[in-house]
Amino acid sequence: MNRLTTSRGEFDLTRFPEDPRDPLRAWDAADEYLLRHLDGVDGEPTDLSGTVVVLGDRWGALVTAIADHRPVQITDSFLGQEGTRANLKRNGVAADTVRLRTTGDAPPDRIDVLLIRVPKSLALLEDQLHRLAPHVHAGTVVVGAGMVTEIHTSTSKLFERILGPTRTSLAAKKARLIFCSPDPRLSRSANPWPRSYALPTGIGAVSGLTVTNHAGIFCADRLDVGTRFFLQNLPPRRGREHVVDLGCGNGVVGLAAALTDSGAKVTFIDESYQALASAEATFRANVDAGTKAEFMAADGMSGVPAGTVDLVLNNPPFHTHRATTDATAWRMFNGSRAALRRGGELWVIGNRHLGYHVKLRRLFGNCEVAASDPRFVVLRAVKR
């Protein structure tokens, strides 16, 4: 638990899921810089009396601090949205004070103040600026915020190309602000997202099929080498009833499982709403309408009943935002073990140096190498 101190008050904030061992805060210097600017510390305070939209608020620090203005939060992260709910409750803010929306939801018809935490993905920023542009007007206040490592010339050019004239602030505590003046007369190109591409051959059941990627998905224009290796080494068909593609991304691994085990229900799980939209679009384009599938935004396997799954396929992330950590992988492995039936299997792909086999042996009591190359390893653990 950490306390954010602002001119508006002090707020107890934490990341989600809450972990007392997590040394990272639920905000950073960019959030502080933006809040100081809104409060007029270096000039006039920003008028927040109209419709305020906050895009990409990592854990709800921004909307918690300005909750009395009833902002709309738009996020691609299920974890971020749950963190926002928890932080609002922790600070005594009524649940309906902040309107929570995802990147796939329709934005408010009119936006008077648009606050943007610059995302790691430039593609996601491009997509969201295109989606929000029709809803801003000449008088809309647009302020972006990020650490200096997150804001580049290409970032400013996106604001300028899609919304209007843009300038940046001086850096403060390694953070920077972006100021944009929307120009309703600006002629902008069509939103290039989502995009599609054909999968290569030689990767099993999904060879040559079409993948749909919404903005922000890893490797949006090609199949990444890790997923390619996983697809080449998936478990054989065994008449399974329930398969989970955990951390599904664009869903190609779950799609391969659905095509291989044609009678199985496949549950696609990710914490990114953009990923789930990609997975569903990819799945619907390549399977019969009657094929059973579920698409779930969740913290790992938290939404899957215990003892109901035959196979979990997992390519766990080893970072959250810009922090490297194995905490997410550990939650995924624990959740998978709980969700698996006895005899059910967890198949994991990862870089060799991550040492996932140690964690899996500790948790399952067994772990074997199903496939490996100089860079990647596919591991199989069985629930006894």
N, C-alpha and C positions, 0 to 999 in steps of 0.2 A: 504494500500500500504506500502511495506517495501523495503528497499534497501539492496541488498547483495553486500558487498564490497570484492573484490578479487584482486589478483595481475594482473588479466586480465582486470579489470575495475569494474565499479559499475553498478548494474542491478536492475531496479525496477520490483518487482515481486509481484504477488498476487495469491491466491487460486481461484478456479473456482467452482461455479459462484461467481463473485466478490461481497463482502458484506462488507461495511465499518464498520459494527459492529463486524465482525469476528476478534477476537484477535490473531488468529493463523497465523504464517508466512507460506510462500510457500516453505520454506527450513528449514533444521535444522543443528545441529552440525555435523552430519554424512556427509551431502553434503559439508559443509565447509572443513572438514577433507580430503575428497576425492579430492577436488579441490586443496587444498594446496599440497597434495601429487603429483598430476599431474604436478603442477607448479614447483616441486623440492624444495619446501621450506625447507624440511629436507634431501635433497639429490639431485640426478640427476632428471631433468624434464623428464616426460614420452614422448616418441616419438608418436605423434598422427597423423603422416603423412599417415598412412594406413587407412583401413576401421575401424571406431570406432562405436561400438554398445553400447548403454546405455539401460539397462534393468531395468524397474521399477522406472524410474524417476518420482517422485510423482506429481509435478506440472510444470516440465520443467526447473527447476533451473539449472540442470547440463548441458542439451543440449543448453540452452541459453548462459551459460558461455563459452562453447567450440564450439559455433556455427560456428566459422571460420574454423573448421576442418570437417564440413559437416557430423555430426554424424547421425546414425540411432537410433531412439528411439523406443523401443518395450515396450508396456504397456498393461495391462489388463483393464485399466480404461478409459472409455469415458470422464469422468470429467477431469482426468489427461491430456488426449490428448487435450481436448478443452482448458484447462488451459495453456498447452504448446503453443498452437497456439496464445492465447492472450498475453502471456508473450514475445514470439518472436516478435510479432507485436509491443508491447509496447516498446521494446528495439531496434526497427529499424532493425530487422533481416528479410530478405526476406523470404517469406513463403516457398519457395522450397529449402532453405539452409539446413534445418533439415528434414530428411526423417522419416515420422511418420508411424509406423506399429503397429499392435496389436499382442497379444500373439498367435493368430490363423494364422497369415500371415507367409509366408516362410521367414526365415532369410537370410541375404546376404550369398552368396556362400562361401566367405572367410572373416573371422573376425580377424583383427590384434590386436585390443584393445577391451576388453570386460569389461565394467564397470557395476556393479550390485548394485542397492539399494535393500538390502535384504528385501523381502516382509514379511508381517505378517504370511502368510501361507507357512509352510515348504513344503507342497505338491505342491504349485505353483512353488516354487523354484526348486524342484525336476523335475517337468515336463519341465520347461524352460531350465534347465541345460542339460537334455536329448536332447531337441530339438536343442540346440545350439552346443553341443559337436562335432557333425560331421563337423562343420564349423570352428572350431579353429584349430590351428596347434602348433607345439612345441614352436614357437617363439611368440605366442599370449600372450599379457600382460593381465592378468585377475586380477581385483581388485574389491572386494566387499566392501560395506560400510553399516553401520547401527549403531543404538544406542546399547549400551551394553546390554540393555534389549531385543534386537532383535537377538543377535548373541549368539548362544549356542554351546556346543560341537556337537550337532546333525547337526548344520548348517555347521560347518567345515567338518564334516564327509561326508556330501552330496557332497561338492566341491571335496573332496579327492576321493570319490568313483566313481564320474562321470567324473571328469576332470583330476585330478592329485594331486600331493603333495601340501599341504596347510599349511599355518601358519597365525597367526593373529598378529596384531600390539598391542602396548600398547594403553591404553585408553586415549582419550583426550576430555575433555568436555563431558564425558559420551558417547563418540562415539568410534568406533573401525573400523579398516580396516581388510580385508581378502585378503591375497596374495596367488594366486594359479598358479602353473606351469603346464600347460597341458602336458599330456603324451599320444601321439598318440598310443602307444602300449598297453594302458590300456584296459583290457577286462571289459566291463560294461554290466550289465543286460539290458533287454528291458525296455522301458518306461512303467511303470504300469498304466499310465493314457491314456484315461478315464477309469473309473470303472463303473460297473453296479450292481444293486441289485434289488431284488423283494420287492415291497411294501407289508406291512402286510394286513390282512383282517380287516374288520370293519371300513373302512374309506371311504365308499361310492363308487362312480363310478370308482375310480382308484385302488380299492382293488386288490392286487395280481399282478398288472402290473409291468413292468420293468422300472426302472429309470436309466438314464445315467448321471454320474457326471464327468465333467472335473475337473482338479486340481484347487484347490482354492475355491471350492464351500463349503459353510457351511454344516457340517454333511455329508461328502462325502460317508460314508458307511452305513448310516441308516437314517430313517425319524426322524427329530427332533420333540420334543413333541409339540412345538407351531404349526407347520404345521399340525401335526396329529389332533390337536384339531380344527384347522380351517377347515380341510377337513371334519371333522365330523359335522360341523355346517355351511356349505355353504348355500346360499339362494336356495330355490327350483326352479325348471324349470318354466320359464314364457315366453317362446318364444322370447327371447331377440335377437337382431340383432348384437350387438357389445359389447363384453366383453373385459376388459383389466386386465391382470395379471401384476400389477405394482410392480416392484422389484421382478421379477419372480423367481430368483434363478434357480433351475433345472426345473422349469415349471410344477410341479405336480398340483398346484392349478389351473392354466390355463387349463391344460389337463382335470382336473375334470369338469371344466366349459364347455369345448368343448364336453365332453361326455354326460353331463347333458342337455345342450342346443345345440342339434346336428346341428341346423341350424345357429348358431351364428358364426360370425367371432371373433376369439380371437387374441388380440394383446399382445404379450409378451414384456415387457419393463424391461431393467436393464441397469445399467451403467457398468457392468462387461461383457466383451466379452466372458470370460469363462462361465459365467452363461448363456448367450444367446446360446452358442454352446451346452450347456447341455440341455437347454429347447427345442431347435430344435430337437436334437437327441432323447430326451424322447418323444416328440410329434410325430415325424415321425414314431417311432417304434410302436405306440399304436393307431393310428387313420387311417381312410381310406385316400387314396392319395388325394381325392377331398375336404377334410375338409379345410375350409378357416382359415389361420393363417398368422400372420406377426410377425417378430422378430426385435425389434428396440432397438439400443443403443441410450440412450437419458438421459438428465437430467430430471428425472420424466416424467411428461406428456407434456413436451415442444414440442414434435413432433406430438401431436394428435390435430386435428382441434377441435375448440370449438363446443359444443353442438352436438357431434356425438356418444356419448357412453351411453349405457344403464346401465352398471354395472362395477364398478372398485373393484377389489379384491386386498388388500394391506396388506403386513406385513412389515412396514417401519423399516429401520435400525435406531438405536439410537446412532450410533458412526460413525466416519469417520477416517480411519486409527486407531490411538490410542486415539482419542479425543471423549469424550462423548458429544453429542449434539442432540437437537431436530430440528435443522435447516432443515435437509433433510426431515423429516416427515412433517414439516410445508409446505415445497415447494410441496411435494406430495399431501397433502390435498388441497392446493390452486389450483394446476394444475388439480386435479380430479374434483373439483367443476366447473371449467371453461369448462372441456371437456364433462361433463355429460349433457344429455338432461334434460329438466324439467321432474321430476318424476324419473330420474335416481338415482341410489343408489351407495354409497361408503360403502364397508364393510371392516373393519380394525380389525386386530388382534394385540394385544400387551400385554406386561406384565401389570398387574393391576396397579402397582405403577407409570407407566409413565403418567397417567392422560390424555390420548388422548381425552376423552370425553369432557373435558373443551375446547380444541381447536376446536373440531368438532361442538360443540354447538355455539361457537362464530362465526364460519365460515358459517355453514349451517342453524343456527337457530333451529336445532333439533338434537337429537342423542339418540338412545335407545340401551340398552344392548340386543343383540340377543342371547348370550350364555356366560357363565362364569364358571370358576372353581377356586380353591384357588390361582392359579398362573396367568391364562390368562383370557382375556375378549375379546369377539367379539362384535364390535360396528357397528351399522347401521345408516347412515346419508342419508337423502333424499334431493335432490335439488328441492326446491319448485318453 
